[in-house]
Amino acid sequence: MPVAHVQAVGNAPSASTSLTRTITSGVTTTVGNMLSIVGRGAGGCTITAVSDSRGNTWQIDLASASGQSCSSVASCIVAAGKQIVSGDVITITMSAVVNTEIACDEYSGVAVSAGQPVVDQSNNTHLSAAGAVTAATTVNSQAGDLAICAVGCSINAATFTLTAADPDSGGTWTQISINLGVSAAWQVGASSASLYSCTWTPSSSLNADASLVTYKSAVTASSATLSGSGTLGGSPAISVTPGPALSGAGTLAAAPYVSVPATLSGSGTLSGPWATGRQSAMTGSGTLAASPALSAAAGLSGSGTLAAGPALAGQAALSGSGTLAGAPVRPAAAALSGSGTLSGLWALSVQAALSGSGTLSAAGAPSAALSGSGTLSAGAVLAAAATMAGLGTLGGVAARAAAAGLSGSGTLSGGPAFQVSASLSGFGTLSGTPGVATPAAAVLSGSGTLGGVSVLSGTVTMSGTGTLRFTLISAGGVLSGTGTLAGSPVQAGGGATGTVDWTTAPASPRWAARPASARWAAGAAAPRWHAATADARWQAGPVSPRWRIIMAEFEPIAALSLEEINIAWTSDLDGTRIDPIAGNLTVQFAVPVSSGNEAAPAQPSTWYAASWLPGGTGKGYIAQGLVGTGAGTIVLAAGQKYDVWSKITGSPESPVKFAGVQAVY
């Protein structure tokens, strides 16, 4: 975006009751823009600190050293997630309790370094005699700077007449703050680096003080080129050398910047809502996006999607058709070839590879590989090698501590552990709860079921059709053909029977006799045919969703209070439960002004960060959103009611629920 004055944010007129002054924003600002504070204080008073209710970081750009009237300039960049909107409060701390006046304005197009505006030059001039006061800078380091000049004097009601023409830069000053006891003006520099000077004539001749600060503009450093059909845009800047390039048909955009090289060849889209850090390349048709960072090399070839939220920390590559996503980290290499999906919910900390069609996902570590069509997943850790060949599903809810392999069609799962090797060939199912703790091998061939409730401590095999079950089989147990082999609790190997006590008792006789029933008997016969209503074959009933909020009537809170709004979530479904704290699921809350109808609450548009209450022992999980003056994410207005919402970001579900109405007094 070009350098420009966007809008006035608010002001604090003359007062002398406190070291701190506040400005209540009357507008909604834009992320990446600069907010500028100009202030005037009597008796040598200057601005010493600035903060706001959103938590942006402010800097003091210039403060007069005069012992009489003083002018000051401060600024900040509106950070992501900290956008100042109407009703937010900016707090300015002064060096003394004297008459002060403050004004705040928003500007676009300013260069940013370490999250702060980049100051080029600054100068202050104090005048105690009658006449005009002029502040001037030395030559600026680059062209097109934003220049802001603030002026004030010791008379609270003083006004100032601006000399619009700048004889040094050749530009024109535009006055933006008038009759506040402090005035300000701005201009954009010429196409080449230059001097700036600003002249004010006060209505009073006593103690006039002017401060002039120039800020570097955000420019497209080096080159940004588009060849072929498409769009090349930067908001506010495509920065850093050597510049991004788009060839072919598509779109290359950056908001706020694509840092270092970013290239797109062929048809598609290359965008970065924060930064594509280091090299990002896409060839062929598809989309390459970063939110907020692709921190190393990320490449997409062929048709598909390459996305990261928030980081692909090492190399991530997708070839062919499919999707490659990371949330939050792939610290080593993650590769997907063929059609399918490669995702990481926490970390694939070593190598994870998927070839063919299927899905590869993990919430843990080391290597996991899927070849052919199927699914390879882990809901905690892939601790060693886990492989699947052919059609089927390989999943782990806790850990695969050694190798677990599935070949052919079927399902291989472990909850919580596969220790050593467990393999299934052919059609069937291999599962372990709580563990197939096979120090040797457990093998099922053919069709059937191999299951474990405790331990397979030796070698157990089944061939043919049948069932192999056990509570503990401590040596070798073999079933061949059709039938069942079961052990409960122990089948020991060959050898001694051990020491036992022998007892005797009378045995039942082999032969016994009793009277026989009559051959013939008669009685009423039931009718041949009768009819009755039959139950329907199929029946269905509703099941509650997994994620629910325990509705509550929130107790009213004071607008002056700093406290948590507490929202109770539950995740029970058919005897299962998801722990959002252990799963590190993001939770947010929203508080739109109430619609007055709980059956149709006001829809949220702005979401604020919440946190989970740790260590709770009650039902469900408590999400907490901090509101109120000071460190609150939002200040609620007295006499108002708000509809409280909460949202959990997870996979595959991201539930959004209405929680109740919060009254504020």
matplotlib code that plots the C-alpha trace (Angstrom):
import matplotlib.pyplot as plt

x = [0.0, 1.3, 2.3, -0.8, -2.8, -5.7, -7.8, -8.0, -8.2, -9.1, -7.8, -7.5, -8.2, -6.5, -6.4, -4.1, -5.5, -3.3, 0.1, -1.9, -4.2, -6.5, -7.8, -10.8, -10.7, -13.6, -12.6, -11.4, -7.7, -5.9, -3.2, 0.2, -0.6, 1.2, -0.5, 1.1, 0.7, 1.5, 1.4, 2.0, 2.9, 3.6, 6.6, 8.9, 6.4, 6.8, 5.4, 7.2, 5.2, 2.2, 0.1, -3.3, -5.9, -4.9, -1.3, 0.5, 4.1, 4.7, 7.9, 8.8, 10.2, 11.0, 10.6, 11.7, 14.4, 13.0, 12.3, 9.3, 6.6, 7.4, 6.1, 6.4, 5.9, 5.3, 4.2, 3.4, 2.5, -0.9, 0.0, -1.8, -4.5, -4.2, -6.2, -7.5, -11.3, -13.9, -14.1, -10.5, -8.4, -4.9, -3.1, -0.4, 1.9, 3.3, 6.4, 4.4, 0.9, 0.4, -1.8, -1.4, -3.1, -2.9, -4.0, -3.7, -3.8, -3.4, -1.0, -0.3, 2.8, 5.5, 8.4, 8.6, 11.6, 11.2, 7.6, 8.2, 8.1, 11.5, 12.5, 14.8, 15.5, 14.1, 14.6, 13.1, 13.1, 12.0, 11.2, 10.7, 10.4, 7.8, 7.6, 7.4, 9.0, 10.6, 11.7, 14.0, 15.8, 19.0, 19.0, 16.9, 18.4, 15.7, 13.0, 9.3, 9.5, 6.5, 7.1, 5.1, 5.5, 3.9, 3.8, 2.5, 3.0, 2.5, -0.9, -3.6, -6.0, -3.3, -3.8, -1.2, -1.0, 0.9, 3.1, 2.0, 4.8, 8.1, 11.0, 13.4, 11.5, 9.4, 6.4, 3.2, 2.3, -1.3, -2.6, -4.6, -5.0, -6.4, -7.2, -6.4, -3.5, -1.4, -1.3, 0.2, 0.9, 2.2, 3.6, 5.2, 8.7, 9.9, 11.0, 14.6, 16.0, 15.7, 15.5, 12.2, 11.3, 8.0, 7.1, 4.3, 3.2, 1.5, -1.3, 0.8, 4.5, 5.5, 7.3, 6.4, 7.9, 8.0, 9.1, 9.7, 10.1, 10.4, 9.6, 11.0, 8.3, 7.8, 9.0, 9.4, 13.1, 14.7, 12.2, 8.7, 7.8, 4.8, 5.1, 2.1, -1.5, -2.3, -2.0, 1.0, 0.1, 1.6, -0.2, 1.6, 4.8, 6.7, 10.0, 13.5, 15.8, 16.0, 12.2, 9.3, 8.4, 5.3, 5.5, 2.6, -1.1, -1.9, -1.7, 1.3, 0.3, 1.7, 0.0, 1.9, 5.0, 6.7, 10.2, 13.2, 12.5, 9.0, 8.3, 5.4, 5.7, 2.7, -0.9, -1.9, -1.6, 1.3, 0.4, 1.7, -0.6, 2.4, 5.7, 6.9, 10.3, 13.2, 12.4, 8.9, 8.3, 5.4, 5.5, 2.5, -1.1, -2.1, -1.8, 1.2, 0.2, 1.8, 0.0, 2.0, 5.4, 7.0, 10.3, 12.6, 12.2, 8.7, 8.0, 4.9, 5.1, 2.1, -1.5, -2.4, -2.1, 0.9, -0.1, 1.3, -0.3, 1.8, 5.1, 6.8, 10.1, 12.1, 11.5, 8.0, 7.3, 4.2, 4.4, 1.4, -2.2, -3.0, -2.6, 0.4, -0.4, 1.3, -0.2, 1.9, 5.4, 7.2, 10.7, 12.3, 11.3, 7.7, 7.0, 3.8, 4.0, 1.0, -2.6, -3.4, -3.0, 0.1, -0.6, 1.0, -0.9, 2.0, 5.1, 6.5, 9.9, 11.8, 10.8, 7.3, 6.5, 3.4, 3.5, 0.5, -3.1, -3.9, -3.5, -0.4, -0.9, 0.9, 0.9, 4.3, 7.6, 9.9, 9.4, 6.1, 5.5, 2.4, 2.7, -0.3, -3.9, -4.9, -4.5, -1.5, -2.3, -1.1, -2.9, 0.2, 3.5, 4.9, 8.0, 9.8, 9.1, 5.4, 4.6, 1.6, 1.7, -1.5, -5.0, -5.9, -5.5, -2.5, -3.3, -1.9, -3.5, -0.4, 2.8, 4.3, 7.5, 9.0, 7.9, 4.2, 3.4, 0.2, 0.3, -2.8, -6.3, -7.2, -6.6, -3.6, -4.1, -2.6, -3.8, -1.6, 1.5, 2.9, 6.2, 8.6, 7.0, 3.4, 2.3, -0.8, -0.8, -3.9, -7.4, -8.1, -7.5, -4.6, -5.2, -3.9, -5.7, -3.8, -0.9, 0.2, 3.5, 5.0, 8.7, 8.8, 6.3, 2.5, 1.3, -2.0, -2.2, -5.3, -8.8, -9.5, -8.8, -5.6, -6.3, -4.6, -5.9, -2.6, 0.6, 1.9, 5.2, 6.3, 5.4, 1.7, 0.5, -2.8, -3.1, -6.3, -9.8, -10.5, -9.9, -6.8, -7.6, -5.8, -5.5, -1.9, -0.2, 3.3, 4.9, 3.9, 0.3, -0.6, -3.9, -4.0, -7.2, -10.6, -11.3, -10.4, -7.3, -7.9, -5.8, -7.1, -5.1, -2.0, -0.9, 2.6, 5.1, 6.1, 7.8, 7.1, 3.5, 4.7, 3.8, 0.1, -2.1, -4.1, -7.6, -10.2, -14.0, -16.8, -17.4, -20.8, -22.0, -21.7, -25.3, -28.5, -32.3, -35.5, -39.2, -39.8, -42.5, -45.7, -45.4, -48.7, -50.3, -53.1, -53.8, -55.3, -53.4, -52.4, -53.9, -51.6, -51.7, -51.5, -50.3, -48.8, -47.2, -43.5, -40.9, -39.4, -36.1, -34.3, -34.5, -32.6, -32.3, -30.5, -27.1, -25.8, -22.8, -19.4, -18.7, -21.3, -21.2, -22.9, -25.3, -25.1, -26.7, -23.6, -23.5, -23.4, -19.9, -18.7, -17.3, -14.5, -13.6, -10.8, -12.0, -12.5, -15.7, -15.8, -17.3, -17.7, -17.1, -17.7, -16.5, -18.2, -19.4, -20.3, -17.9, -15.0, -13.7, -11.3, -9.0, -8.5, -5.8, -3.7, -4.5, -3.4, -6.6, -6.9, -10.0, -11.4, -14.4, -16.5, -18.9, -21.1, -23.7, -26.7, -29.6, -32.0, -33.2, -31.3, -33.0, -31.4, -28.2, -26.1, -23.6, -19.9, -17.6, -14.5, -12.8, -10.5, -7.9, -9.0, -7.2, -8.0, -8.2, -5.6, -6.0, -9.8, -11.6, -15.2, -17.2, -15.8, -13.1, -13.3, -12.3, -11.5, -11.7, -10.2, -12.3, -12.1, -9.7, -6.0, -4.9, -8.4, -8.7, -11.8, -13.5, -17.2, -19.5, -21.6, -25.4, -24.9, -25.6, -23.4, -24.1, -21.1, -19.7, -16.8, -14.9, -12.5, -10.1, -9.4, -9.4, -11.8, -14.2, -14.0, -17.1, -18.6, -21.2, -23.4, -22.8, -25.2, -25.7, -23.3, -24.7, -22.4, -23.1]
y = [0.0, 3.6, 6.0, 7.9, 9.4, 6.9, 8.4, 10.1, 7.6, 9.9, 12.6, 13.7, 17.4, 19.7, 18.3, 18.3, 15.8, 12.7, 11.4, 9.2, 10.3, 8.0, 8.0, 5.9, 4.8, 5.8, 3.7, 0.2, 0.2, -2.1, -4.7, -3.6, 0.2, 2.6, 4.6, 7.9, 9.8, 13.5, 15.3, 18.7, 19.3, 22.4, 22.9, 20.4, 17.5, 14.8, 11.4, 8.6, 5.5, 4.4, 1.2, 0.0, -2.5, -4.9, -5.2, -3.6, -2.5, 1.3, 3.3, 6.9, 8.4, 12.0, 13.9, 17.5, 18.3, 21.8, 22.8, 24.8, 23.7, 20.4, 18.3, 14.5, 11.9, 8.1, 5.2, 1.6, -1.0, -2.6, -6.3, -9.3, -10.4, -7.0, -4.8, -1.7, -1.3, 1.2, 1.4, 0.2, 2.4, 3.8, 4.9, 7.7, 8.2, 11.7, 12.8, 15.3, 16.3, 19.4, 20.6, 18.1, 17.5, 14.3, 13.2, 9.8, 9.2, 6.1, 5.9, 3.3, 2.3, 2.6, 0.2, -2.3, -3.8, -6.1, -5.2, -1.5, 1.5, 2.4, 6.0, 7.7, 11.2, 13.4, 17.0, 19.3, 23.1, 25.3, 29.0, 31.3, 34.6, 35.9, 34.5, 31.3, 28.0, 25.7, 22.1, 20.6, 17.3, 16.3, 14.5, 11.3, 7.9, 7.1, 8.6, 8.7, 8.9, 9.7, 13.0, 14.0, 17.3, 18.1, 21.5, 22.9, 25.8, 26.8, 28.4, 25.7, 27.4, 28.4, 27.8, 27.4, 28.5, 26.0, 27.1, 24.4, 24.6, 22.8, 24.8, 21.9, 18.8, 20.7, 18.9, 20.1, 19.7, 18.7, 19.7, 17.0, 18.1, 21.6, 23.6, 20.9, 22.8, 20.5, 20.4, 18.0, 17.8, 15.2, 14.8, 12.1, 12.9, 13.4, 10.6, 11.2, 11.5, 15.0, 17.4, 18.2, 21.4, 22.5, 26.0, 26.9, 30.4, 30.3, 32.6, 33.2, 34.1, 32.1, 28.8, 27.2, 23.7, 21.7, 18.0, 16.5, 12.8, 10.9, 7.2, 5.0, 3.8, 0.1, -0.3, -3.3, -3.9, -5.1, -6.3, -7.8, -9.0, -10.6, -12.3, -13.7, -13.3, -12.8, -10.4, -9.1, -7.3, -6.4, -5.2, -3.4, -4.5, -7.2, -6.7, -8.0, -8.9, -10.3, -10.1, -12.4, -13.4, -14.9, -16.5, -17.9, -17.4, -16.9, -14.5, -13.5, -11.5, -10.7, -9.4, -8.0, -9.4, -12.2, -12.2, -13.6, -15.2, -16.6, -17.9, -19.4, -21.0, -22.2, -21.6, -21.2, -18.9, -17.9, -16.0, -15.3, -13.8, -13.3, -14.5, -17.1, -17.2, -18.4, -20.0, -21.0, -22.5, -24.0, -25.5, -26.7, -25.9, -25.5, -23.3, -22.4, -20.5, -19.7, -18.8, -17.6, -19.1, -21.6, -21.4, -23.5, -24.9, -26.0, -27.3, -28.4, -30.0, -31.1, -30.3, -30.0, -27.8, -27.0, -25.2, -24.7, -23.5, -22.2, -23.8, -26.3, -26.2, -28.4, -29.6, -30.5, -31.8, -32.9, -34.5, -35.5, -34.8, -34.4, -32.2, -31.5, -29.6, -29.0, -28.0, -27.0, -28.5, -30.9, -30.6, -33.0, -34.2, -35.1, -36.3, -37.4, -39.0, -39.9, -39.1, -38.7, -36.6, -35.9, -34.1, -33.7, -32.7, -31.9, -33.4, -35.9, -35.7, -38.0, -39.2, -39.9, -41.0, -41.9, -43.5, -44.3, -43.3, -42.9, -40.8, -40.4, -38.5, -38.4, -36.8, -37.9, -39.3, -41.1, -42.7, -43.9, -45.1, -46.1, -47.7, -48.4, -47.4, -47.0, -45.0, -44.7, -42.6, -42.2, -40.4, -40.0, -41.4, -43.4, -44.4, -46.5, -47.8, -48.4, -49.6, -50.6, -52.2, -52.8, -51.9, -51.3, -49.1, -48.8, -46.7, -46.2, -44.6, -44.2, -45.8, -48.3, -49.0, -51.2, -52.4, -53.0, -54.2, -54.8, -56.4, -57.1, -55.9, -55.5, -53.4, -53.1, -51.0, -50.6, -49.1, -48.2, -50.1, -52.6, -53.7, -55.5, -56.9, -57.6, -58.5, -59.5, -61.1, -61.8, -60.8, -60.2, -58.0, -57.6, -55.5, -55.0, -53.6, -52.5, -54.1, -56.8, -56.9, -59.5, -60.0, -62.6, -62.7, -62.8, -63.9, -64.5, -66.0, -66.5, -65.3, -64.8, -62.7, -62.4, -60.3, -59.7, -58.7, -59.0, -60.6, -63.0, -63.9, -66.6, -67.5, -67.9, -68.7, -69.6, -70.9, -71.6, -70.3, -69.8, -67.7, -67.4, -65.8, -65.5, -63.8, -65.1, -67.6, -68.0, -70.4, -71.8, -72.2, -73.3, -73.8, -75.3, -75.9, -74.8, -74.3, -72.2, -72.0, -70.2, -69.8, -68.4, -67.7, -69.8, -72.4, -73.4, -75.1, -78.8, -80.2, -80.8, -80.5, -79.2, -80.4, -80.9, -82.7, -85.7, -86.5, -89.3, -89.4, -91.9, -91.9, -91.9, -95.3, -95.8, -97.2, -96.0, -96.7, -94.7, -94.9, -94.1, -91.7, -93.1, -93.5, -91.8, -88.7, -86.3, -82.6, -79.6, -78.6, -75.0, -73.5, -73.8, -70.1, -66.9, -63.4, -60.6, -57.2, -57.4, -54.9, -52.7, -54.0, -50.7, -48.2, -45.0, -42.5, -39.2, -39.1, -35.9, -34.2, -34.8, -31.2, -29.5, -26.4, -26.7, -23.7, -21.4, -18.1, -15.9, -13.8, -10.0, -8.5, -4.9, -3.0, -1.8, -5.4, -7.5, -11.1, -14.4, -15.4, -19.2, -21.5, -25.3, -27.7, -31.4, -34.0, -37.2, -39.5, -43.2, -43.7, -41.8, -38.4, -35.9, -33.9, -30.5, -29.6, -32.7, -32.3, -28.6, -27.6, -23.8, -22.2, -18.8, -16.7, -14.0, -11.5, -9.7, -7.3, -9.5, -9.9, -10.2, -13.6, -16.6, -18.7, -16.5, -15.0, -12.4, -14.0, -13.4, -11.6, -11.0, -13.9, -13.4, -15.8, -17.9, -20.5, -23.8, -24.0, -26.6, -29.2, -29.2, -32.1, -31.3, -32.4, -31.2, -28.6, -24.9, -22.3, -18.9, -15.5, -12.5, -9.3, -5.9, -2.9, -3.4, -6.8, -7.9, -8.9, -6.7, -4.0, -4.6, -1.6, -1.0, -1.4, -3.7, -7.5, -9.7, -13.1, -15.3, -17.8, -20.2, -22.0, -24.9, -25.4, -29.1, -31.9, -33.1, -31.0, -27.3, -26.7, -23.2, -23.0, -20.3, -20.4, -17.8, -14.1, -12.0, -8.8, -5.9, -3.2]
z = [0.0, -0.7, 2.1, 3.1, 6.0, 6.5, 9.2, 12.6, 15.5, 18.4, 20.7, 24.3, 24.8, 27.4, 30.9, 33.9, 36.4, 36.0, 34.7, 32.2, 29.4, 27.4, 23.9, 23.0, 19.4, 17.2, 14.2, 13.2, 12.1, 9.7, 10.6, 9.3, 9.4, 11.7, 14.5, 15.3, 18.6, 18.8, 22.1, 23.8, 27.5, 29.5, 31.7, 30.0, 30.1, 27.4, 26.6, 28.4, 27.4, 25.4, 25.6, 24.3, 25.3, 22.5, 23.6, 20.6, 21.2, 21.0, 20.7, 21.5, 18.3, 19.5, 22.8, 23.2, 25.8, 26.4, 30.0, 28.9, 26.5, 24.7, 21.8, 21.5, 18.8, 19.4, 17.1, 16.7, 14.0, 14.4, 14.9, 13.7, 16.3, 18.0, 15.6, 17.4, 16.8, 17.9, 21.7, 22.3, 24.6, 24.1, 27.3, 27.2, 30.2, 30.6, 32.6, 34.8, 35.8, 33.7, 30.9, 28.0, 24.7, 22.6, 19.1, 17.3, 13.5, 11.3, 8.3, 5.7, 3.7, 6.5, 6.6, 9.5, 11.3, 14.3, 14.4, 14.7, 12.3, 10.9, 11.8, 9.2, 10.6, 13.5, 14.7, 17.4, 17.6, 20.5, 20.3, 23.2, 21.2, 18.9, 15.4, 13.5, 14.6, 12.0, 12.4, 9.8, 9.1, 7.5, 4.1, 4.4, 3.4, 0.8, -1.3, -0.5, 3.3, 5.4, 7.3, 10.4, 12.3, 15.6, 17.3, 20.6, 23.0, 26.6, 25.9, 26.1, 23.6, 21.1, 17.4, 14.7, 11.1, 8.8, 5.9, 3.5, 1.0, 2.0, 0.5, 1.1, -0.1, -2.7, -1.3, 0.5, 4.1, 5.0, 8.5, 10.3, 14.0, 14.5, 17.7, 20.2, 21.7, 19.6, 15.8, 13.3, 9.6, 7.2, 3.7, 1.4, 0.2, -3.3, -5.6, -4.5, -1.0, 0.4, 3.3, 5.1, 6.9, 8.5, 9.6, 12.1, 13.2, 16.7, 17.8, 20.9, 20.8, 24.0, 24.1, 20.8, 20.2, 17.0, 16.4, 13.0, 12.4, 9.0, 8.6, 5.8, 3.4, 2.7, -0.9, -3.2, -2.7, -5.9, -8.4, -8.5, -11.9, -13.6, -17.0, -18.8, -17.6, -13.9, -11.0, -9.0, -5.8, -2.5, 0.6, 2.0, 0.5, -1.4, 0.4, 0.6, -2.3, -4.9, -5.3, -6.1, -9.6, -11.3, -14.7, -16.6, -15.6, -12.0, -9.0, -6.9, -3.7, -0.3, 2.8, 4.4, 2.7, 0.9, 2.3, 0.3, -3.0, -3.9, -7.3, -9.1, -12.6, -14.5, -13.6, -9.9, -6.9, -4.7, -1.6, 1.9, 4.6, 6.8, 5.4, 2.9, 4.7, 2.5, -0.8, -1.9, -5.3, -7.1, -10.6, -12.6, -11.6, -8.0, -4.9, -2.7, 0.4, 3.8, 7.0, 8.7, 7.5, 5.3, 7.1, 4.9, 1.4, 0.4, -3.1, -4.9, -8.3, -10.3, -9.3, -5.7, -2.6, -0.3, 2.9, 6.4, 9.5, 11.2, 10.0, 7.8, 9.7, 7.3, 3.8, 2.7, -0.8, -2.6, -6.1, -8.1, -7.1, -3.4, -0.3, 1.9, 5.2, 8.5, 11.8, 13.6, 12.7, 10.5, 11.9, 9.4, 5.9, 5.0, 1.5, -0.3, -3.7, -5.8, -4.7, -1.1, 2.0, 4.1, 7.4, 10.8, 14.0, 16.3, 14.7, 12.3, 13.9, 11.6, 8.2, 7.1, 3.6, 1.7, -1.8, -3.8, -2.8, 0.9, 4.0, 6.2, 9.5, 12.8, 16.2, 17.4, 16.1, 14.1, 10.7, 9.2, 5.7, 3.7, 0.2, -1.9, -1.0, 2.6, 5.7, 8.1, 11.3, 14.8, 17.6, 19.8, 18.7, 15.7, 17.8, 15.3, 11.8, 10.9, 7.4, 5.4, 1.9, -0.1, 0.9, 4.5, 7.5, 9.9, 13.0, 16.4, 19.5, 21.7, 20.4, 18.0, 19.8, 17.1, 13.7, 12.9, 9.4, 7.5, 4.0, 1.9, 2.9, 6.5, 9.6, 11.9, 15.0, 18.4, 21.6, 23.3, 22.1, 19.6, 21.2, 18.9, 15.7, 14.9, 11.4, 9.5, 6.0, 4.0, 5.1, 8.7, 11.7, 14.0, 17.2, 20.7, 23.8, 25.9, 24.2, 21.9, 23.9, 21.6, 22.6, 19.8, 16.9, 16.6, 13.2, 11.6, 8.1, 6.2, 7.3, 11.0, 14.0, 16.2, 19.4, 22.6, 26.0, 27.8, 26.6, 23.9, 25.6, 23.1, 19.6, 18.7, 15.2, 13.6, 10.0, 8.2, 9.2, 12.9, 16.0, 18.2, 21.6, 24.8, 28.2, 28.6, 26.4, 27.8, 25.4, 22.0, 21.0, 17.5, 15.7, 12.2, 10.2, 11.3, 15.0, 18.1, 20.2, 23.6, 26.7, 30.0, 32.0, 31.0, 28.5, 29.6, 27.4, 27.6, 30.7, 34.4, 35.6, 39.0, 42.6, 43.4, 46.1, 44.9, 46.3, 45.6, 45.7, 44.5, 40.8, 39.2, 37.8, 34.1, 33.7, 35.3, 34.6, 35.1, 34.0, 30.3, 29.2, 27.5, 23.7, 22.9, 24.4, 23.1, 23.6, 21.9, 18.8, 18.1, 14.9, 11.9, 11.0, 13.1, 12.4, 14.5, 13.8, 13.0, 14.0, 11.3, 9.9, 10.2, 13.1, 13.6, 16.4, 16.9, 18.7, 20.4, 18.9, 20.5, 21.5, 23.7, 25.9, 29.3, 29.1, 32.0, 33.2, 33.6, 36.7, 35.8, 35.9, 36.4, 33.4, 35.7, 36.6, 35.1, 35.2, 33.2, 31.4, 32.1, 29.4, 30.2, 27.2, 27.2, 24.6, 25.6, 22.8, 23.2, 26.1, 24.4, 25.4, 23.7, 26.1, 24.5, 27.0, 26.3, 22.6, 22.7, 20.8, 20.3, 22.0, 21.4, 22.5, 21.1, 22.8, 20.2, 21.6, 22.5, 20.1, 23.1, 21.9, 23.1, 20.4, 17.8, 19.4, 17.7, 15.3, 16.2, 13.8, 16.0, 17.9, 20.9, 22.3, 25.3, 27.4, 29.1, 32.9, 33.8, 36.6, 36.7, 38.4, 37.4, 34.4, 31.1, 30.4, 31.2, 28.5, 30.0, 28.2, 30.0, 29.7, 31.3, 31.7, 31.7, 30.4, 29.1, 25.4, 25.2, 27.4, 27.9, 28.2, 31.3, 30.9, 28.0, 27.5, 25.3, 23.6, 24.6, 22.0, 22.1, 19.3, 19.3, 16.4, 15.9, 13.3, 11.9, 13.9, 14.8, 16.8, 17.4, 20.2, 21.9, 25.7, 27.1, 27.9, 29.9, 31.5, 32.4, 35.0]

ax = plt.figure().add_subplot(projection="3d")
ax.plot(x, y, z, "-o")
ax.set_aspect("equal")
plt.show()
